[in-house]
């Protein structure tokens, strides 16, 4: 007679019903797993396993590949990456710690981006900041790029995983929107003459890319709290 074990594990990073379906699908792929149910409100996954054949590390890997994180029992998770630094001193969950870190990093860089980008449209701004628009655009590029590469990469990682499975969620929307704004602005900074040749006034949208990422991260941090 087969003996099964019921597990109830926290899942981090879910934002909508499609996230729930994606996590359930990932967990169900592991051998020996059955009766998978994921609840968005409680952010928990409930499923049964056959202890003899089910590899919980494989469950964690597949969920992470889908763009989320499942918290394994301590006896299992402690075996992975023993050198990894976690925020144990603050007694804060890892997901909340990472979201807060990324939000603060993005906010510090996004505030000057917003001030400079929006400021160029105000009269008298250039008397306050005596820099040419081209020079300011280069500063905006330097400030926005780290926001896209570090805090923003979580959205692009999930977007890429979704694309491979021909699915989409809110992360896809954020990635496409911010990616389009950043790419167009990058093109304006590097090739302004080509934009002018096309009859388009060169305007950058670095503030759009940076601020959207910052606000979404702030919302997720508040949810995590």
Number of C-alpha atoms within 10 A of each C-alpha: 3 6 9 15 10 15 15 15 16 17 23 21 19 21 16 12 12 15 21 20 14 20 26 20 16 20 24 18 13 19 15 15 22 17 11 18 19 23 16 19 9 9 16 20 21 16 20 18 21 16 15 10 11 15 16 20 16 15 22 21 16 21 21 18 16 22 24 19 20 23 17 18 13 8 8 12 14 12 9 10 8 8 7 7 8 14 13 10 6 8 9 13 14 15 19 19 19 16 20 19 15 21 23 16 16 27 20 13 20 26 16 17 27 17 11 20 21 13 16 16 10 8 9 10 14 14 8 9 12 9 12 10 14 13 11 18 25 14 15 26 20 13 21 23 17 16 24 21 11 12 21 26 15 17 20 21 17 22 25 18 17 19 12 11 11 9 13 17 15 16 21 19 14 19 24 15 15 24 17 15 18 23 15 17 23 20 14 21 21 12 12 17 12 13 16 12 9 8 9 10 11 16 15 20 23 26 26 21 26 29 21 18 26 25 15 15 22 19 13 19 19 12 10 15 11
